[in-house]
Amino acid sequence: MRARDLAVEFPTVTLDSPALEAAKLLAEQDLPGLIIVDDDSRPLSILPGTQVLRLAVPPYCQDDPALARVVDEAHADLFLRRLGGKTVRQCLPEQSRELPVADRKATVLELAALMARTRSPLAAVVDGDGRLVGAVTLQSLMDHALEL
Amino acid sequence: MRARDLAVEFPTVTLDSPALEAAKLLAEQDLPGLIIVDDDSRPLSILPGTQVLRLAVPPYCQDDPALARVVDEAHADLFLRRLGGKTVRQCLPEQSRELPVADRKATVLELAALMARTRSPLAAVVDGDGRLVGAVTLQSLMDHALEL
């Protein structure tokens, strides 16, 4: 089994997509993450769901639990409003690390190692030109590996 | 809204659970991760799904894509067999980092910051004695924040 056999169509967003729409896409379709592509369908970034949260959590709260605690309950509930009016480009965290992008010929083990290493429950699968052909989720990888 | 309001019952495993059973639990119930508890229901570890992969991917493949590539397709498909006969304790990766464990009174923003910081799509919620009372998933947090 190769990445091309496991890959399924997956919704994408662009840098100009509204950040709130991107968050809604993730939540409404129960996606494990988001794939951000350029105009040529090349993955620019893959954001695991937990990192989509980073788009919305104020930077001063991200690394200091004590600072998140001082925001009262009513305002804490509304933290995603911070995305309102912004694009994905404006919210995207810096990313210099390896992206979970695999070649069509990657094996199940390569996909598993890639997801473990990048901590991403989602890997983009690209063709020889780097264009997105689909995505493999951790769930579908596990289902295959366990023959469910 | 507080962690105690969002927390739902969540299956747990122990250090003595068979590792393969733990992987199956994750896959069959579509869980975002696993909560490992001690005999007093205190969370010892929380493994995001991607880190459950770490239990099975041979260490030499984890950090070097080239080494994962040399394993042939037929053997790559069977990588989870490596878990056979082992317990969770024998497979557990070293973890000195912060665990995604929240107090019952944590707000939605605290939970979001915790999940973003620990890169875990799952947070354990504990009582004053550190005993598990439930779990909050990224999905349910997003649904609440977006009022879905």
Interface residues (C-beta under 8 A of the other chain):
Chain A: M1 R2 A23 K24 L26 A27 E28 D30 P32 P48 G49 T50 Q51 L53 R54 A56 V57 C61 Q62 D63 P65 A68 R69 V71 D72 E73 H75 A76 D77 L78 F79 L80 A106 T107 V108 L109 E110 A112 A113 L114 M115 A116 R117 T118 R119 S120 P121 L138 Q139 M142 D143 H144 A145 L146 L148
Chain B: M1 R2 A23 K24 L26 A27 E28 D30 P32 P48 G49 T50 Q51 V52 L53 R54 A56 V57 C61 Q62 D63 P65 A68 R69 V71 D72 E73 H75 A76 D77 L78 F79 L80 A106 T107 V108 L109 E110 A112 A113 L114 M115 A116 R117 T118 R119 S120 P121 L138 Q139 M142 D143 H144 A145 L146 L148
